[in-house]
Each structure stands twice: as C-alpha cells, then as structure tokens.
Amino acid sequence: MTQSTTSALHTSNITSLPLLARGKVRDNYAVGDDRILMVASDRLSAFDVIMGEPIPGKGVLLTQMALFWFDKLGHICPNHLTGEAPESVVKPEEVKQVEGRSMLVKRLKPVLIEAVVRGYLAGSGWQEYKASQSVCGVKLPAGLTNAAKLPEPIYTPAAKAEMGDHDENITYERTVEMVGEQLAAQIRDTAIRIYQEAAEIALTKGMIIADTKFEFGLTEDGTLVLMDEVLTPDSSRYWPVEGYEDALAKGENPPSYDKQFVRDWLEQAKVNGKLWDKTAPAPRLPQEVIEKTAAKYREALQRLMA
C-alpha cells in the first residue's frame, strides 16, 4: 500500500457518539436527539457494492463540494447545516477523523423520495429512451441521441431503497400517493429549480451537470429542507465542456468527473477467471485506478472553486 492509501479513511470510529448508520460513503452519529454528525469516508461504491480500497481525499472533496453548493443555493431552499463546527462535538483524539470531511446537521424527518432531475439523456435514462421514447414515464421527443440535452429538465423520482438494494424509479403520481399532492409538487419544483441554477453556475466553470439527485427532509413544523449531500460527483453526473460536442456527435458517453472510471474497470475485471458478477466482495482496485479516480474528484472541485 502506498502512503496515500494508508492515510485514507475507509471507516470512521467515533466512540464518543452513538453510531446511527453506515451508508455507502457516510457514517452518521447521533449528537443529542436533534443533530447528526455526518462523516464522509473515502469509501467508494459501484454497482451498489462498496469497494475494499478507499479513494484518498474523496470524503474531504465531497464535503467541500457539498458546502460550496449549500452556500450557493440557500436562497432556494433551506438546508440541514447547523453552522456549528463538527470538531466541537467529538473528543480531541477523534478530531482528525472529522476534520474537513464532516457536517454537523439538523436531525430531520427524511422524505423517502430521491428527487432526480435530468437535463441530458445519459446512463439508464438513455437505455430507457431507446426502448420507449420516455424516461420514468416522461415522454420525450423522437430523434434524441445519447448525451443529448433535453428540451427542458425533467423530474424522474425514485423511491429510496433499503441499504444494499437498488433505488426504484417511480412516477410522479406515485410520489403524490406517498406524500400528498402539495409536498410532492413542492419537492419536484424545488429540485428542478436547484438543478437549473446549479447547471448555469457549473457551465460558467466549464462543467455540464447532466443529471443529479437531491434528498429532502422535513422539520417538525413541516418546512422542506435540502439534506444529505448536494451536487457532488457521487450524486451527479458531471461532464467537462471540452469533448462534449465530439462525444455527442459520435453517440458516445462524454468524459465524466464521477466514478465512471472505476465502473469501466470493473466491467472487465475478472474474479477466478470470470467477469465479476457485481456482487460483494468487489475485486481489488489497482493503484492506478485508485489514483486516477482520486485525480478526477480533485479536478472537479478545483474547477468548481476556480
């Protein structure tokens, strides 16, 4: 192992606070009954399987990117940040685990809907369009190609799955059944507006946000609050503007700032002489894949902050 890998944080161990849950990337700890310490580890998941090797610096980059966007988008929707320093709620010997990679947030009632907004045709959306000329029940014009910009952003929600399962695409009508017409419409309209404003900001930095997903929670008085992470390469598909037109003309996937590099390697990785079946445990990631993935995350943050 190189020094960079050994200094990465695969799993946090904050013994001074009760552990609430370990997600694919974040470890959440209870701070009293009204706050949560969210620690972004350097874990990486692909095909819903957590890799054994961390990506050095990834958790810090994700946190800094989320904080950038929470700051830019607060006028559209309140967020879950308390404004307090995460380091203030752990023991001195635990500070190193939370520094730069954590958020101290309000405890909310989560809305079990992933608010997915797509501005471009990509990934599973492209596959579905080819079969039905629609994405998650939203009819689209004929003649669109892979990576094409949509006439306007579309809202394609998903139901949040249990840990380890795939989120399930659902219709807007199903979200109305789940949370009522007023809240369903508020989530949809807020998500689309956040995406549109963020996409405009990203374009000025030379980046396209093809699609993204947001998560929301409710305060005790029913206020809608943006929570979890926002507009990171883990929750969004980022493309550099360079190379986009060329890829579009060829019908190929544009270069991306997300974990596509890892996915591509895993697609051809073999375990015991056979292609990996996308179930745990994952194949060991080579050092080159780890380093290139870390570089992609760094580049995305540097462009955004420039």
Contacts in CASP RR format, 6 or more apart in sequence:
PFRMAT RR
TARGET T0000
AUTHOR 0000-0000-0000
METHOD contacts of the structure
MODEL  1
MTQSTTSALHTSNITSLPLLARGKVRDNYAVGDDRILMVASDRLSAFDVI
MGEPIPGKGVLLTQMALFWFDKLGHICPNHLTGEAPESVVKPEEVKQVEG
RSMLVKRLKPVLIEAVVRGYLAGSGWQEYKASQSVCGVKLPAGLTNAAKL
PEPIYTPAAKAEMGDHDENITYERTVEMVGEQLAAQIRDTAIRIYQEAAE
IALTKGMIIADTKFEFGLTEDGTLVLMDEVLTPDSSRYWPVEGYEDALAK
GENPPSYDKQFVRDWLEQAKVNGKLWDKTAPAPRLPQEVIEKTAAKYREA
LQRLMA
2 287 0 8 1.000
4 56 0 8 1.000
4 291 0 8 1.000
4 294 0 8 1.000
5 53 0 8 1.000
5 54 0 8 1.000
5 56 0 8 1.000
5 287 0 8 1.000
5 290 0 8 1.000
7 56 0 8 1.000
8 42 0 8 1.000
8 54 0 8 1.000
8 55 0 8 1.000
8 56 0 8 1.000
8 57 0 8 1.000
8 58 0 8 1.000
9 39 0 8 1.000
9 41 0 8 1.000
9 42 0 8 1.000
9 54 0 8 1.000
9 59 0 8 1.000
9 97 0 8 1.000
9 101 0 8 1.000
10 41 0 8 1.000
10 42 0 8 1.000
10 43 0 8 1.000
10 52 0 8 1.000
10 53 0 8 1.000
10 54 0 8 1.000
11 22 0 8 1.000
11 27 0 8 1.000
11 41 0 8 1.000
11 43 0 8 1.000
12 27 0 8 1.000
12 39 0 8 1.000
12 41 0 8 1.000
12 97 0 8 1.000
12 98 0 8 1.000
13 97 0 8 1.000
14 27 0 8 1.000
14 29 0 8 1.000
14 37 0 8 1.000
14 39 0 8 1.000
14 90 0 8 1.000
14 94 0 8 1.000
14 97 0 8 1.000
14 98 0 8 1.000
15 91 0 8 1.000
15 94 0 8 1.000
16 90 0 8 1.000
16 91 0 8 1.000
16 94 0 8 1.000
17 29 0 8 1.000
17 30 0 8 1.000
17 31 0 8 1.000
17 37 0 8 1.000
17 89 0 8 1.000
17 90 0 8 1.000
18 29 0 8 1.000
18 30 0 8 1.000
19 27 0 8 1.000
19 28 0 8 1.000
19 29 0 8 1.000
20 28 0 8 1.000
20 29 0 8 1.000
20 30 0 8 1.000
20 36 0 8 1.000
21 27 0 8 1.000
21 28 0 8 1.000
21 163 0 8 1.000
22 28 0 8 1.000
23 163 0 8 1.000
24 43 0 8 1.000
24 45 0 8 1.000
24 48 0 8 1.000
24 50 0 8 1.000
25 40 0 8 1.000
25 41 0 8 1.000
25 43 0 8 1.000
25 44 0 8 1.000
25 45 0 8 1.000
25 59 0 8 1.000
25 62 0 8 1.000
25 234 0 8 1.000
26 38 0 8 1.000
26 39 0 8 1.000
26 40 0 8 1.000
26 41 0 8 1.000
26 228 0 8 1.000
26 229 0 8 1.000
27 38 0 8 1.000
27 39 0 8 1.000
27 41 0 8 1.000
28 36 0 8 1.000
28 37 0 8 1.000
28 38 0 8 1.000
28 39 0 8 1.000
29 36 0 8 1.000
29 37 0 8 1.000
29 39 0 8 1.000
30 36 0 8 1.000
30 37 0 8 1.000
30 107 0 8 1.000
31 37 0 8 1.000
31 89 0 8 1.000
31 104 0 8 1.000
33 107 0 8 1.000
34 106 0 8 1.000
34 107 0 8 1.000
35 82 0 8 1.000
35 84 0 8 1.000
35 89 0 8 1.000
35 104 0 8 1.000
35 105 0 8 1.000
35 106 0 8 1.000
35 107 0 8 1.000
36 104 0 8 1.000
36 105 0 8 1.000
36 106 0 8 1.000
36 107 0 8 1.000
37 86 0 8 1.000
37 89 0 8 1.000
37 90 0 8 1.000
37 98 0 8 1.000
37 102 0 8 1.000
37 103 0 8 1.000
37 104 0 8 1.000
37 105 0 8 1.000
38 102 0 8 1.000
38 103 0 8 1.000
38 104 0 8 1.000
38 105 0 8 1.000
38 228 0 8 1.000
39 86 0 8 1.000
39 97 0 8 1.000
39 98 0 8 1.000
39 101 0 8 1.000
39 102 0 8 1.000
40 58 0 8 1.000
40 59 0 8 1.000
40 60 0 8 1.000
40 62 0 8 1.000
40 63 0 8 1.000
40 101 0 8 1.000
40 102 0 8 1.000
40 229 0 8 1.000
41 54 0 8 1.000
41 59 0 8 1.000
41 101 0 8 1.000
42 54 0 8 1.000
42 55 0 8 1.000
42 56 0 8 1.000
42 57 0 8 1.000
42 58 0 8 1.000
42 59 0 8 1.000
43 50 0 8 1.000
43 51 0 8 1.000
43 52 0 8 1.000
43 54 0 8 1.000
43 58 0 8 1.000
44 50 0 8 1.000
44 51 0 8 1.000
44 53 0 8 1.000
44 54 0 8 1.000
44 55 0 8 1.000
44 58 0 8 1.000
44 259 0 8 1.000
44 262 0 8 1.000
44 293 0 8 1.000
45 51 0 8 1.000
46 259 0 8 1.000
46 262 0 8 1.000
46 263 0 8 1.000
46 266 0 8 1.000
46 282 0 8 1.000
47 263 0 8 1.000
47 266 0 8 1.000
47 278 0 8 1.000
48 164 0 8 1.000
48 165 0 8 1.000
48 166 0 8 1.000
49 278 0 8 1.000
49 279 0 8 1.000
49 280 0 8 1.000
49 281 0 8 1.000
49 282 0 8 1.000
50 280 0 8 1.000
50 282 0 8 1.000
51 262 0 8 1.000
51 282 0 8 1.000
51 285 0 8 1.000
52 281 0 8 1.000
52 282 0 8 1.000
52 284 0 8 1.000
52 285 0 8 1.000
53 284 0 8 1.000
53 285 0 8 1.000
53 290 0 8 1.000
55 290 0 8 1.000
55 293 0 8 1.000
55 294 0 8 1.000
55 297 0 8 1.000
56 290 0 8 1.000
56 294 0 8 1.000
57 101 0 8 1.000
57 294 0 8 1.000
57 297 0 8 1.000
58 293 0 8 1.000
58 294 0 8 1.000
58 297 0 8 1.000
59 101 0 8 1.000
60 100 0 8 1.000
60 101 0 8 1.000
61 297 0 8 1.000
61 298 0 8 1.000
61 300 0 8 1.000
61 301 0 8 1.000
62 101 0 8 1.000
62 229 0 8 1.000
62 232 0 8 1.000
62 233 0 8 1.000
62 234 0 8 1.000
62 297 0 8 1.000
63 100 0 8 1.000
63 101 0 8 1.000
63 102 0 8 1.000
63 103 0 8 1.000
64 100 0 8 1.000
64 301 0 8 1.000
64 305 0 8 1.000
65 231 0 8 1.000
65 232 0 8 1.000
65 233 0 8 1.000
65 300 0 8 1.000
65 301 0 8 1.000
65 304 0 8 1.000
66 103 0 8 1.000
66 229 0 8 1.000
66 230 0 8 1.000
66 231 0 8 1.000
66 232 0 8 1.000
67 81 0 8 1.000
67 103 0 8 1.000
68 304 0 8 1.000
68 305 0 8 1.000
69 198 0 8 1.000
69 230 0 8 1.000
69 231 0 8 1.000
70 79 0 8 1.000
70 81 0 8 1.000
70 226 0 8 1.000
70 230 0 8 1.000
72 197 0 8 1.000
72 198 0 8 1.000
72 201 0 8 1.000
73 79 0 8 1.000
73 194 0 8 1.000
73 197 0 8 1.000
73 198 0 8 1.000
73 226 0 8 1.000
73 230 0 8 1.000
74 226 0 8 1.000
76 190 0 8 1.000
76 193 0 8 1.000
76 194 0 8 1.000
76 197 0 8 1.000
77 190 0 8 1.000
77 194 0 8 1.000
77 216 0 8 1.000
77 224 0 8 1.000
77 225 0 8 1.000
77 226 0 8 1.000
78 223 0 8 1.000
78 224 0 8 1.000
78 225 0 8 1.000
78 226 0 8 1.000
79 225 0 8 1.000
79 226 0 8 1.000
79 227 0 8 1.000
79 230 0 8 1.000
80 103 0 8 1.000
80 105 0 8 1.000
80 106 0 8 1.000
80 108 0 8 1.000
80 217 0 8 1.000
80 225 0 8 1.000
80 226 0 8 1.000
80 227 0 8 1.000
80 228 0 8 1.000
81 103 0 8 1.000
81 104 0 8 1.000
81 105 0 8 1.000
81 106 0 8 1.000
82 104 0 8 1.000
82 105 0 8 1.000
82 106 0 8 1.000
83 104 0 8 1.000
84 104 0 8 1.000
85 104 0 8 1.000
86 98 0 8 1.000
86 99 0 8 1.000
86 100 0 8 1.000
86 102 0 8 1.000
86 103 0 8 1.000
86 104 0 8 1.000
87 95 0 8 1.000
87 98 0 8 1.000
87 99 0 8 1.000
87 102 0 8 1.000
88 104 0 8 1.000
89 104 0 8 1.000
90 97 0 8 1.000
90 98 0 8 1.000
105 227 0 8 1.000
106 219 0 8 1.000
106 225 0 8 1.000
108 217 0 8 1.000
108 218 0 8 1.000
108 219 0 8 1.000
108 225 0 8 1.000
108 227 0 8 1.000
109 217 0 8 1.000
109 218 0 8 1.000
109 219 0 8 1.000
109 220 0 8 1.000
110 160 0 8 1.000
110 215 0 8 1.000
110 216 0 8 1.000
110 217 0 8 1.000
110 227 0 8 1.000
111 179 0 8 1.000
111 183 0 8 1.000
111 187 0 8 1.000
111 215 0 8 1.000
111 216 0 8 1.000
111 217 0 8 1.000
111 218 0 8 1.000
111 224 0 8 1.000
112 159 0 8 1.000
112 160 0 8 1.000
112 178 0 8 1.000
113 157 0 8 1.000
113 158 0 8 1.000
113 159 0 8 1.000
113 160 0 8 1.000
113 170 0 8 1.000
113 175 0 8 1.000
113 178 0 8 1.000
113 179 0 8 1.000
113 184 0 8 1.000
113 187 0 8 1.000
113 216 0 8 1.000
114 157 0 8 1.000
114 158 0 8 1.000
114 159 0 8 1.000
114 160 0 8 1.000
114 167 0 8 1.000
114 213 0 8 1.000
114 214 0 8 1.000
114 215 0 8 1.000
115 155 0 8 1.000
115 157 0 8 1.000
115 187 0 8 1.000
115 188 0 8 1.000
115 190 0 8 1.000
115 191 0 8 1.000
115 213 0 8 1.000
115 214 0 8 1.000
115 215 0 8 1.000
115 216 0 8 1.000
116 136 0 8 1.000
116 155 0 8 1.000
116 156 0 8 1.000
116 157 0 8 1.000
116 158 0 8 1.000
116 191 0 8 1.000
116 211 0 8 1.000
116 212 0 8 1.000
116 213 0 8 1.000
117 153 0 8 1.000
117 154 0 8 1.000
117 155 0 8 1.000
117 156 0 8 1.000
117 191 0 8 1.000
117 192 0 8 1.000
117 194 0 8 1.000
117 195 0 8 1.000
117 211 0 8 1.000
117 212 0 8 1.000
117 213 0 8 1.000
117 214 0 8 1.000
118 125 0 8 1.000
118 135 0 8 1.000
118 150 0 8 1.000
118 153 0 8 1.000
118 154 0 8 1.000
118 156 0 8 1.000
118 210 0 8 1.000
118 211 0 8 1.000
119 149 0 8 1.000
119 150 0 8 1.000
119 152 0 8 1.000
119 153 0 8 1.000
119 154 0 8 1.000
119 195 0 8 1.000
119 199 0 8 1.000
119 209 0 8 1.000
119 210 0 8 1.000
119 211 0 8 1.000
120 147 0 8 1.000
120 148 0 8 1.000
120 149 0 8 1.000
120 150 0 8 1.000
120 208 0 8 1.000
120 210 0 8 1.000
120 211 0 8 1.000
120 237 0 8 1.000
121 129 0 8 1.000
121 135 0 8 1.000
121 140 0 8 1.000
121 144 0 8 1.000
121 145 0 8 1.000
121 146 0 8 1.000
121 147 0 8 1.000
121 148 0 8 1.000
121 150 0 8 1.000
122 146 0 8 1.000
122 147 0 8 1.000
122 210 0 8 1.000
122 211 0 8 1.000
122 237 0 8 1.000
122 253 0 8 1.000
123 237 0 8 1.000
123 253 0 8 1.000
125 135 0 8 1.000
125 136 0 8 1.000
125 156 0 8 1.000
126 146 0 8 1.000
126 147 0 8 1.000
128 134 0 8 1.000
128 135 0 8 1.000
128 136 0 8 1.000
129 135 0 8 1.000
129 140 0 8 1.000
129 144 0 8 1.000
133 139 0 8 1.000
133 140 0 8 1.000
133 142 0 8 1.000
134 140 0 8 1.000
135 154 0 8 1.000
135 156 0 8 1.000
136 154 0 8 1.000
136 156 0 8 1.000
136 157 0 8 1.000
136 169 0 8 1.000
136 170 0 8 1.000
136 171 0 8 1.000
137 156 0 8 1.000
137 171 0 8 1.000
138 154 0 8 1.000
138 155 0 8 1.000
138 156 0 8 1.000
140 150 0 8 1.000
140 151 0 8 1.000
140 154 0 8 1.000
141 151 0 8 1.000
144 150 0 8 1.000
145 248 0 8 1.000
145 251 0 8 1.000
146 248 0 8 1.000
146 251 0 8 1.000
146 252 0 8 1.000
146 253 0 8 1.000
147 210 0 8 1.000
147 239 0 8 1.000
147 244 0 8 1.000
147 247 0 8 1.000
147 248 0 8 1.000
147 251 0 8 1.000
147 252 0 8 1.000
147 253 0 8 1.000
147 254 0 8 1.000
148 248 0 8 1.000
153 192 0 8 1.000
153 195 0 8 1.000
153 196 0 8 1.000
153 199 0 8 1.000
155 172 0 8 1.000
155 188 0 8 1.000
155 191 0 8 1.000
155 192 0 8 1.000
156 169 0 8 1.000
157 169 0 8 1.000
157 170 0 8 1.000
157 171 0 8 1.000
157 172 0 8 1.000
157 174 0 8 1.000
157 175 0 8 1.000
157 187 0 8 1.000
157 188 0 8 1.000
158 167 0 8 1.000
158 168 0 8 1.000
158 169 0 8 1.000
158 170 0 8 1.000
158 213 0 8 1.000
159 167 0 8 1.000
159 168 0 8 1.000
159 170 0 8 1.000
159 174 0 8 1.000
159 178 0 8 1.000
160 167 0 8 1.000
160 215 0 8 1.000
161 167 0 8 1.000
161 168 0 8 1.000
172 184 0 8 1.000
172 188 0 8 1.000
175 184 0 8 1.000
175 187 0 8 1.000
175 188 0 8 1.000
176 184 0 8 1.000
178 184 0 8 1.000
179 187 0 8 1.000
183 224 0 8 1.000
186 224 0 8 1.000
187 216 0 8 1.000
187 224 0 8 1.000
190 216 0 8 1.000
190 224 0 8 1.000
190 226 0 8 1.000
191 214 0 8 1.000
194 214 0 8 1.000
194 226 0 8 1.000
194 230 0 8 1.000
195 209 0 8 1.000
195 212 0 8 1.000
198 209 0 8 1.000
198 212 0 8 1.000
198 231 0 8 1.000
199 208 0 8 1.000
199 209 0 8 1.000
202 208 0 8 1.000
202 209 0 8 1.000
202 238 0 8 1.000
202 304 0 8 1.000
203 241 0 8 1.000
205 303 0 8 1.000
205 304 0 8 1.000
205 306 0 8 1.000
206 240 0 8 1.000
206 241 0 8 1.000
206 242 0 8 1.000
206 303 0 8 1.000
207 238 0 8 1.000
207 239 0 8 1.000
207 240 0 8 1.000
207 241 0 8 1.000
207 257 0 8 1.000
207 300 0 8 1.000
207 303 0 8 1.000
207 304 0 8 1.000
208 238 0 8 1.000
208 239 0 8 1.000
208 240 0 8 1.000
208 241 0 8 1.000
208 244 0 8 1.000
208 254 0 8 1.000
209 231 0 8 1.000
209 236 0 8 1.000
209 237 0 8 1.000
209 238 0 8 1.000
210 236 0 8 1.000
210 237 0 8 1.000
210 238 0 8 1.000
210 239 0 8 1.000
210 254 0 8 1.000
211 236 0 8 1.000
211 237 0 8 1.000
212 231 0 8 1.000
212 235 0 8 1.000
212 236 0 8 1.000
212 237 0 8 1.000
213 235 0 8 1.000
213 236 0 8 1.000
214 226 0 8 1.000
214 230 0 8 1.000
214 235 0 8 1.000
215 226 0 8 1.000
215 227 0 8 1.000
215 228 0 8 1.000
215 229 0 8 1.000
216 224 0 8 1.000
216 225 0 8 1.000
216 226 0 8 1.000
216 227 0 8 1.000
217 224 0 8 1.000
217 225 0 8 1.000
217 227 0 8 1.000
218 224 0 8 1.000
218 225 0 8 1.000
219 225 0 8 1.000
229 235 0 8 1.000
233 257 0 8 1.000
233 258 0 8 1.000
233 259 0 8 1.000
233 296 0 8 1.000
233 297 0 8 1.000
233 300 0 8 1.000
234 258 0 8 1.000
234 259 0 8 1.000
236 258 0 8 1.000
237 256 0 8 1.000
237 258 0 8 1.000
238 256 0 8 1.000
238 257 0 8 1.000
238 258 0 8 1.000
238 300 0 8 1.000
239 254 0 8 1.000
239 255 0 8 1.000
239 256 0 8 1.000
239 257 0 8 1.000
240 254 0 8 1.000
240 255 0 8 1.000
240 257 0 8 1.000
240 303 0 8 1.000
243 254 0 8 1.000
243 255 0 8 1.000
244 254 0 8 1.000
247 253 0 8 1.000
247 254 0 8 1.000
247 255 0 8 1.000
248 254 0 8 1.000
253 260 0 8 1.000
256 296 0 8 1.000
257 296 0 8 1.000
257 297 0 8 1.000
257 299 0 8 1.000
257 300 0 8 1.000
258 296 0 8 1.000
259 293 0 8 1.000
261 289 0 8 1.000
261 292 0 8 1.000
261 293 0 8 1.000
261 296 0 8 1.000
262 285 0 8 1.000
262 289 0 8 1.000
262 293 0 8 1.000
265 285 0 8 1.000
265 286 0 8 1.000
265 289 0 8 1.000
266 276 0 8 1.000
266 278 0 8 1.000
266 282 0 8 1.000
266 283 0 8 1.000
267 275 0 8 1.000
268 275 0 8 1.000
269 275 0 8 1.000
269 276 0 8 1.000
269 283 0 8 1.000
270 276 0 8 1.000
270 283 0 8 1.000
271 277 0 8 1.000
271 283 0 8 1.000
276 282 0 8 1.000
276 283 0 8 1.000
END
